[in-house]
Amino acid sequence: MTETVYLLFPIIYALINAASYALYGIDKFKARKNKWRISEQSLLLASFFGPIGALLGMQQFRHKTQKPIFRFLVPTFLGIHILLVLWINL
Protein backbone atom coordinates (compact mmCIF):
# COMPACT_ATOMS: atom_id res chain seq x y z
CA MET A 1 0.00 0.00 0.00
CA THR A 2 2.72 2.45 0.98
CA GLU A 3 4.66 1.67 -2.19
CA THR A 4 1.59 2.49 -4.27
CA VAL A 5 1.22 5.86 -2.54
CA TYR A 6 4.89 6.67 -3.14
CA LEU A 7 4.41 5.78 -6.81
CA LEU A 8 1.09 7.56 -7.39
CA PHE A 9 1.70 10.76 -5.42
CA PRO A 10 4.33 12.25 -7.80
CA ILE A 11 2.16 11.41 -10.80
CA ILE A 12 -0.94 13.00 -9.27
CA TYR A 13 1.09 16.01 -8.11
CA ALA A 14 2.49 16.49 -11.62
CA LEU A 15 -1.02 16.32 -13.10
CA ILE A 16 -2.31 18.92 -10.62
CA ASN A 17 0.57 21.23 -11.51
CA ALA A 18 -0.05 20.67 -15.22
CA ALA A 19 -3.70 21.60 -14.71
CA SER A 20 -2.68 24.73 -12.83
CA TYR A 21 -0.30 25.68 -15.63
CA ALA A 22 -3.03 25.09 -18.21
CA LEU A 23 -5.53 27.25 -16.31
CA TYR A 24 -3.14 30.21 -16.44
CA GLY A 25 -2.65 29.67 -20.17
CA ILE A 26 -6.37 29.36 -20.84
CA ASP A 27 -7.14 32.48 -18.81
CA LYS A 28 -4.49 34.47 -20.67
CA PHE A 29 -5.88 33.28 -24.01
CA LYS A 30 -9.40 34.28 -22.96
CA ALA A 31 -8.16 37.65 -21.73
CA ARG A 32 -6.69 38.40 -25.15
CA LYS A 33 -9.93 37.39 -26.88
CA ASN A 34 -12.16 39.34 -24.43
CA LYS A 35 -14.07 36.18 -23.53
CA TRP A 36 -15.34 34.70 -20.28
CA ARG A 37 -12.48 34.48 -17.77
CA ILE A 38 -11.45 32.12 -15.02
CA SER A 39 -11.98 33.82 -11.66
CA GLU A 40 -8.98 34.96 -9.66
CA GLN A 41 -10.25 32.87 -6.75
CA SER A 42 -10.14 29.75 -8.94
CA LEU A 43 -6.65 30.57 -10.14
CA LEU A 44 -5.46 31.05 -6.57
CA LEU A 45 -7.07 27.77 -5.52
CA ALA A 46 -5.28 26.01 -8.37
CA SER A 47 -2.08 27.76 -7.26
CA PHE A 48 -2.54 26.44 -3.73
CA PHE A 49 -2.62 22.83 -4.92
CA GLY A 50 -0.24 23.21 -7.88
CA PRO A 51 2.13 26.10 -7.20
CA ILE A 52 4.88 24.92 -9.55
CA GLY A 53 2.53 24.93 -12.53
CA ALA A 54 1.06 28.25 -11.46
CA LEU A 55 4.45 29.92 -11.14
CA LEU A 56 5.58 28.54 -14.49
CA GLY A 57 2.27 29.62 -16.06
CA MET A 58 2.62 33.12 -14.67
CA GLN A 59 6.11 33.41 -16.14
CA GLN A 60 5.48 31.65 -19.45
CA PHE A 61 2.23 33.43 -20.28
CA ARG A 62 3.10 36.69 -18.48
CA HIS A 63 -0.22 36.45 -16.74
CA LYS A 64 -1.17 37.94 -13.35
CA THR A 65 2.42 39.05 -12.81
CA GLN A 66 1.41 42.63 -11.96
CA LYS A 67 -1.21 41.64 -9.38
CA PRO A 68 0.36 41.89 -5.90
CA ILE A 69 -1.74 39.08 -4.46
CA PHE A 70 -0.49 36.65 -7.12
CA ARG A 71 3.10 37.88 -6.85
CA PHE A 72 2.99 37.18 -3.10
CA LEU A 73 0.77 34.10 -2.74
CA VAL A 74 2.02 31.86 -5.54
CA PRO A 75 5.66 31.85 -4.31
CA THR A 76 4.35 31.50 -0.74
CA PHE A 77 2.35 28.42 -1.74
CA LEU A 78 5.46 26.99 -3.38
CA GLY A 79 7.45 27.62 -0.22
CA ILE A 80 4.79 25.86 1.84
CA HIS A 81 4.94 22.85 -0.48
CA ILE A 82 8.72 22.72 -0.21
CA LEU A 83 8.54 22.92 3.58
CA LEU A 84 5.93 20.14 3.67
CA VAL A 85 8.10 17.87 1.54
CA LEU A 86 11.10 18.56 3.77
CA TRP A 87 9.03 17.95 6.92
CA ILE A 88 7.58 14.68 5.60
CA ASN A 89 11.03 13.41 4.61
CA LEU A 90 12.66 14.06 7.99
Backbone as a ProteinNet text record, in pm:
[ID]
protein_1_A
[PRIMARY]
MTETVYLLFPIIYALINAASYALYGIDKFKARKNKWRISEQSLLLASFFGPIGALLGMQQFRHKTQKPIFRFLVPTFLGIHILLVLWINL
[TERTIARY]
82	0	86.1	185.6	272.4	349.7	392.8	466.2	379.7	252	159.2	142.7	134.5	121.6	246	364.2	488.9	501.5	438	441.1	337.6	217	108.9	118.4	168.6	170.3	244.5	365.5	432.9	357.1	292	215.6	94.9	23.1	-93.8	-50.6	59.5	109.4	149.1	211.4	248.6	124.8	21.4	-102.2	-171.3	-170.9	-231.2	-155	-22.5	57.3	38	22.6	-4.8	-139.8	-238	-370.1	-362.2	-285.4	-268	-201.7	-98.9	-29.6	-127.4	-206.9	-303.1	-407.9	-453.1	-552.5	-499.2	-373.2	-314.3	-305.3	-270.4	-264.9	-401.6	-500.1	-637.1	-689.3	-665	-714.4	-646.5	-519.1	-448.9	-505.2	-530.2	-588.5	-724.9	-807.1	-940	-932.7	-832.4	-815.6	-784.5	-702.9	-669	-788	-877	-993.5	-1117.6	-1103.8	-1216.4	-1334.2	-1304.2	-1407.3	-1421	-1511.8	-1534.4	-1403.1	-1376.6	-1248	-1262.5	-1152.8	-1144.9	-1128.4	-1203.1	-1198	-1061.8	-1024.3	-897.7	-898.6	-1013.8	-1025.3	-993.8	-1041.4	-1014.1	-866.6	-807.5	-665.2	-580.8	-619.8	-546.1	-565.5	-683.4	-706.5	-620.8	-614.1	-527.6	-381.4	-344.4	-207.7	-175.6	-275	-253.5	-218	-287.1	-262.3	-151	-128	-23.9	60.1	140.1	213	324.8	381.2	487.9	430	318.8	252.7	203.9	154.1	105.5	219.5	330.6	445	500.4	511.3	557.7	459.2	329.2	227.4	231.3	251.8	262.2	380.7	492.5	611.2	599.4	556	548.1	447.2	330.1	222.8	219.4	308.2	310.4	169.7	116	-21.9	-28	-98	-117.3	14	112.5	242.4	241.9	146.8	140.6	46.9	-27.3	-121	-43.4	-41.4	36.2	-3.8	-132.2	-174.2	-116.2	-106.4	-48.9	103.4	164.2	309.9	353	266.1	298.6	256.1	131.5	77.1	133.7	154.6	202.4	340.7	438	565.8	551.3	459.5	434.6	381.4	287.3	235	346.2	433.8	545.6	636.3	663.5	744.9	681.8	550.3	478.8	492.1	480.2	493.5	634.3	733.4	872.2	892.5	841.1	854.4	781.8	664.4	592.7	670.2	731.2	810.5	930.2	996.9	1110.3	1065.9	953.4	903.3	864.7	800	758.3	879.3	984.6	1102.7	1203.1	1172.2	1266.1	1264.7
-119.7	0	125.8	128.4	244.9	266.3	156.4	167.1	228.2	194.5	249.3	399.9	442.6	585.5	659.3	603.2	666.8	672.2	578.9	578.4	674.4	676.1	756.3	904.5	936.7	1076	1167.8	1134	1224.5	1239.8	1134.1	1140.9	1233.5	1215.4	1299.9	1445.2	1465	1600.9	1668.6	1593.8	1649	1685.5	1602.2	1632	1756.9	1772.9	1891.6	2016.6	2008.6	2123.1	2151.6	2047.2	2066.8	2134.7	2096.4	2159.6	2305.8	2334.7	2473.1	2556.6	2501.8	2568.4	2595.6	2495	2508.9	2615.8	2623.4	2724.6	2865.9	2889.2	3021	3049.4	2949.2	2966.9	2992.7	2918.2	2935.8	3074.2	3116.9	3248.1	3359.4	3345.3	3447.1	3451.3	3334.6	3328.3	3396.5	3367.9	3428.2	3578	3622.1	3765.4	3838.5	3777.1	3839.7	3845	3746.7	3738.5	3806.2	3869.1	3933.6	3839	3717.6	3617.7	3597.2	3505.2	3470.1	3425.8	3473.1	3447.8	3352.8	3293.8	3212.2	3308.5	3288	3381.5	3376.1	3490.1	3495.7	3398.3	3381.2	3287.3	3144.4	3108	2974.9	2958.5	3062.9	3057.1	3043.8	3115.1	3104.8	2967.1	2910.8	2777.1	2675.4	2688.5	2601.1	2621.6	2745.5	2775.8	2713.1	2704.6	2644.3	2496	2426	2282.7	2252.7	2342.1	2321	2445.3	2483.7	2610.2	2611.2	2496.4	2492.4	2526.8	2464.3	2493.4	2636	2687.2	2824.9	2923.6	2901.6	2992.1	2987	2867.5	2854.2	2917.5	2900.7	2961.6	3113.4	3166.4	3311.8	3364.6	3295.4	3341.2	3318.8	3199.7	3164.6	3251	3269.9	3343.1	3490.9	3531.7	3669	3710.3	3626.3	3644.7	3660	3762.5	3794	3830.3	3871.6	3905.3	4043.7	4128.2	4262.7	4271.2	4165.8	4164	4126.6	4215.7	4188.7	4059.5	4028.2	3907.9	3782	3780.2	3665.3	3663.5	3781.1	3788.4	3744.9	3758.4	3717.6	3573.2	3539	3409.6	3290.2	3301.5	3185.6	3140.5	3230.4	3184.7	3136.3	3195.6	3150.2	3007.4	2978.4	2842.4	2744.3	2785.3	2698.7	2674	2777.5	2762	2667.2	2676.6	2586.5	2442.2	2420.2	2285	2231.2	2314.7	2272.1	2237	2320.8	2291.8	2163.8	2138.6	2014.2	1891.8	1900.5	1787.3	1763.9	1871.1	1855.9	1797.9	1842.7	1795.3	1647.6	1607.1	1468.2	1377.2	1423.4	1340.5	1341.9	1406.6	1406.4	1276.6
0	0	0	88.2	98.4	-31	-93	-218.7	-328.4	-328.7	-427.2	-408.3	-283.1	-254	-301.2	-272.5	-314.1	-466.1	-534.8	-680.5	-739.3	-682.8	-738.5	-703.4	-584.5	-542.3	-640.4	-684.8	-780	-912.3	-955.1	-1080.5	-1063.1	-954.3	-927.2	-907.7	-835	-810.7	-942.8	-1031.2	-1161.6	-1243.1	-1237	-1309.9	-1254.5	-1122.9	-1062.1	-1105.6	-1107.7	-1150.6	-1299.6	-1379.4	-1521.9	-1542.1	-1462.5	-1471.1	-1430.3	-1327.3	-1282.9	-1391.8	-1452.9	-1563.4	-1677.9	-1711.3	-1820.8	-1790.6	-1666.6	-1630.9	-1653.7	-1620.5	-1644.2	-1794.3	-1872.3	-2017.2	-2078.2	-2033.7	-2083.8	-2047.6	-1923.6	-1881.4	-1960.3	-1987.9	-2067.2	-2209.5	-2266.6	-2400.6	-2402.5	-2302	-2295.9	-2270.6	-2197.4	-2173.1	-2303.4	-2386.1	-2515.4	-2610.2	-2599.7	-2688.5	-2629.4	-2512.4	-2443.4	-2424.2	-2379.2	-2352.5	-2202.8	-2166.6	-2027.6	-1965.9	-1842.4	-1777	-1659.7	-1622.3	-1501.7	-1384.3	-1278.8	-1166.1	-1097.1	-1037.7	-965.6	-848.9	-786.5	-675.4	-722.1	-839.8	-893.9	-927.9	-983.2	-1014.5	-887.6	-782.9	-656.6	-592.1	-604.4	-551.9	-627.3	-758.3	-837.4	-798.1	-768.2	-726	-591.9	-504	-373.3	-386.3	-475.6	-492.1	-592	-687.9	-788.4	-809.6	-710	-720.4	-824.2	-853.8	-954.6	-1091	-1125.9	-1253	-1260.3	-1148.5	-1146.1	-1168.1	-1099.7	-1114.4	-1256.4	-1311.1	-1449.5	-1547.1	-1521.3	-1606.5	-1600.4	-1481.5	-1467.2	-1548.6	-1543	-1613.9	-1764	-1803.1	-1945.3	-2020.3	-1961.1	-2028	-1990.1	-1899.2	-1848.2	-1803.3	-1717.2	-1673.6	-1522.8	-1477.3	-1335.4	-1265.8	-1340.7	-1280.7	-1217	-1253.4	-1196.5	-1076	-1050.9	-937.6	-811.5	-711.8	-589.8	-517.6	-517.2	-445.9	-510.1	-641.9	-711.5	-695	-700.9	-684.9	-546.2	-446.6	-310.4	-281.7	-315.3	-274.1	-349.1	-478.3	-554.1	-504.7	-489.6	-431.4	-286.6	-211.8	-74.5	-74	-163.3	-173.8	-210.7	-300.2	-338.4	-218.5	-141.5	-21.7	78.4	93.1	183.7	135.7	6	-48.4	-24.6	-43.7	-20.9	126.3	214.8	358.3	397.1	338.3	367	320.9	204.4	153.6	245.5	285.6	377.4	510.7	562.4	692.2	685.1	575.2	559.5	547.8	484.6	460.8	574.8	684.9	798.8	872.8
[MASK]
++++++++++++++++++++++++++++++++++++++++++++++++++++++++++++++++++++++++++++++++++++++++++

